Amino acid sequence: MPLYEYRCEKCEKTIEAMQKFSDAPLETCEFCGGKLHKLMSLNSFSLKGTGWYSTDYKKSTSSSSESK
């Protein structure tokens, strides 16, 4: 589930919320009842492990299939 950040315009606190894509955005601050605005932030998505780069796949150099 994605993690979204909201900032309250009244108390200026930043709130993080795990929400589904289909969930409606939060509108009121849980601390003061002020209006929340969704923030644009950097994601922490990273690809780890093998298979994500072109250098991870061995190129076939044998010509046995070409000679048949």
N, C-alpha and C positions, 0 to 999 in steps of 0.2 A: 504494500500500500504506500502511496506517495506521502511525503511529509510536506505540509504547507506551513508558511509563516504568515502571521497576521500582526498588524500593529494597530494599537488603539490610539485614536486621535485625542482622547480625553486624558488618559493617564500615561500615554506613550510607552506602555509595556509591549514587548514582543511576545507573541504566543505561538507555539508550534502545535500543529494538529495533524494526526494521521487520518486521512480521509480517502474514501474511494473516489474514483473519477466521477461517479454518478451522484455523489453527495453534494448537497447545496453548500455554498460557501458560508462560513460563519459570519454573523452580522453584529453581534453584541459581545462586548468584553465580559468575561466571567468575573473580573475583579471589581469593575466600577460601573458596568452597564453602558459604557461608551461605544461609539461606532467603530467597527474594525475595517481595515483595508488590507487586502491581500498583497503581500510583498513579492517581488521578483527576486529570487535568490539563486545562487549557484547550486547545481545538483551535485550529489556525491556518487553518481553513477560511474563505475569503472569496470572494465572487462578484465577478469583475472583468469589465469589458467592457460592451457594450450588451445590452439585452434583458432585464435582471433587474428593472427597475423599471417601474411603470405609466406613468411619464412618458416612457419610451423608445419607446412605441408611439403613433403619430399616430392620433388619432381622425378617422374619416371624417365630414366635415360636408356632403358633397355629397348633394343630395336627388334625384340623377338616377335612382338605382335605385328610389326610392319612387314617382316619377312614372310609371314604366313599367307 
